Amino acid sequence: MASVVLISLSAVLMPGPLFAVTLKKAEKSKAAGALIAIGHGIIEFPLMFLIFFILSQFKIPSIVQIAVELVGGFLMILMGIQTFRNRHKNEESQVSLKRDSILAGVYTTAVNAGFILWWLTIGTTLILNAQLFGIVGFSIFAGVHWLCDFSFYTFAALLVF
């Protein structure tokens, strides 16, 4: 479970569109982070369960699992390098302040290509590991992963507000 928390936090701590919109909305509302995390979950939970159920239908050969793990690890390294290179850049939100925070979380997540890429590589590896524990284990994994998102965005918004 510790690896789930650490890997989940590695994703949530990367600055991106969802974090930028959280900071912008938090200027006006201390609840913005929680609401944005709920919107993020509206997209993320169905995607996680879709990947889980698709993978459950097939016996995934070890070589494919290893390939996904290697690609996911390589992606984490690239994302870390990108974060380091962009550490001094300011991100501007593309979502209007007038939109509801939940919808901002939904929209920002849905249009973020990095989010989909993360779930198709690193996230898929986590799901493959969670499959060993069945639907209950996977559901616990999904909840813990999302709680990392929820906790971080809520905390960040409270700090900004």
C-alpha positions in Angstrom: 0.0 0.0 0.0 2.9 2.3 0.7 4.0 2.0 -3.0 0.5 3.0 -4.1 0.7 6.1 -1.9 4.2 7.1 -3.0 3.4 6.5 -6.7 0.1 8.3 -6.4 1.8 11.3 -4.7 4.4 11.4 -7.5 1.5 12.0 -9.9 -0.4 14.5 -7.8 2.7 16.5 -6.9 3.6 17.2 -10.5 2.5 20.7 -11.4 0.0 20.7 -14.2 -3.3 22.1 -15.4 -5.3 20.6 -12.5 -3.0 22.1 -9.9 -3.0 25.5 -11.7 -6.8 25.6 -11.8 -6.9 24.6 -8.1 -4.6 27.5 -7.2 -6.6 30.0 -9.2 -10.0 28.9 -7.8 -8.5 28.7 -4.3 -8.1 32.5 -4.4 -11.8 32.8 -4.0 -12.8 29.6 -2.2 -11.2 27.4 0.4 -13.3 24.5 -0.7 -12.0 24.7 -4.3 -9.4 22.0 -3.9 -11.9 19.4 -2.5 -14.4 20.2 -5.2 -11.8 20.1 -8.0 -10.7 16.7 -6.6 -14.3 15.5 -6.8 -14.5 16.6 -10.4 -11.1 14.9 -11.1 -12.5 11.7 -9.5 -15.6 11.8 -11.7 -13.2 11.2 -14.7 -10.6 9.1 -12.9 -12.7 6.5 -11.2 -14.5 5.3 -14.4 -11.2 5.2 -16.2 -9.6 3.1 -13.4 -12.5 0.7 -13.4 -12.5 0.5 -17.2 -8.8 -0.4 -17.3 -9.4 -2.9 -14.4 -12.3 -4.7 -16.1 -10.6 -4.7 -19.5 -7.4 -6.2 -18.0 -9.5 -8.7 -16.1 -10.9 -10.1 -19.4 -7.4 -11.2 -20.6 -4.5 -13.1 -19.3 -1.7 -10.6 -19.7 1.6 -12.2 -20.6 4.5 -11.4 -18.3 6.4 -9.8 -21.2 3.6 -7.3 -21.8 3.5 -6.5 -18.0 7.2 -6.0 -18.0 7.0 -3.7 -21.1 4.2 -1.6 -19.5 6.2 -1.4 -16.3 9.4 -0.3 -18.2 7.4 2.3 -20.2 5.7 3.6 -17.0 9.1 3.8 -15.2 10.6 5.7 -18.2 7.6 8.0 -18.2 8.1 8.8 -14.5 11.7 9.7 -15.2 10.7 11.9 -18.1 8.0 13.6 -16.1 10.5 14.2 -13.3 12.9 15.8 -15.7 10.2 17.9 -17.2 9.1 19.1 -13.8 12.7 20.0 -12.9 13.2 21.9 -16.2 9.9 23.8 -15.8 10.3 24.6 -12.1 10.6 28.3 -12.6 7.7 28.7 -15.1 4.4 30.0 -13.9 1.3 28.2 -15.1 -1.8 30.0 -16.1 -5.2 28.4 -15.8 -7.3 28.0 -19.0 -10.5 27.5 -17.0 -12.7 30.5 -16.3 -13.1 31.5 -12.6 -16.9 31.6 -13.2 -17.1 27.8 -13.8 -18.0 25.6 -11.0 -15.0 24.0 -9.3 -16.3 20.4 -9.8 -16.7 21.1 -13.6 -13.2 22.6 -13.6 -11.9 19.4 -12.2 -13.8 17.3 -14.7 -12.8 19.5 -17.7 -9.2 19.9 -16.7 -8.7 16.2 -16.1 -10.5 15.2 -19.3 -8.4 17.4 -21.6 -5.1 16.6 -20.0 -3.2 14.2 -22.2 -0.6 13.6 -19.5 -3.4 12.2 -17.3 -4.4 9.6 -19.9 -0.8 8.7 -20.6 -0.1 8.3 -16.9 -3.0 5.9 -16.5 -2.1 3.9 -19.7 1.4 3.3 -18.3 2.1 3.8 -14.6 -1.5 3.5 -13.6 -2.0 0.3 -15.6 1.0 -1.2 -13.7 -0.6 -0.3 -10.4 -3.9 -1.8 -11.6 -2.2 -5.0 -12.7 -0.7 -5.3 -9.2 -4.0 -4.5 -7.5 -5.7 -7.2 -9.6 -3.9 -9.8 -7.5 -6.3 -8.9 -4.7 -9.5 -9.0 -6.7 -12.2 -6.3 -6.9 -12.0 -5.5 -3.2 -8.2 -4.9 -3.3 -8.6 -2.9 -6.5 -11.3 -0.8 -4.9 -9.1 -0.1 -1.9 -6.3 0.9 -4.3 -8.6 3.2 -6.2 -9.8 4.8 -3.0 -6.3 5.3 -1.6 -5.1 6.7 -4.9 -7.9 9.2 -5.1 -7.5 10.2 -1.4 -4.0 11.2 -2.3 -5.4 13.6 -4.9 -8.1 14.8 -2.6 -5.8 15.5 0.3 -3.2 17.3 -1.8 -5.6 19.6 -3.7 -7.6 20.3 -0.5 -4.5 21.2 1.4 -3.1 23.3 -1.4 -6.4 25.2 -1.7 -6.6 25.8 2.0 -3.0 27.2 1.9 -3.8 29.6 -1.0 -7.1 30.7 0.4 
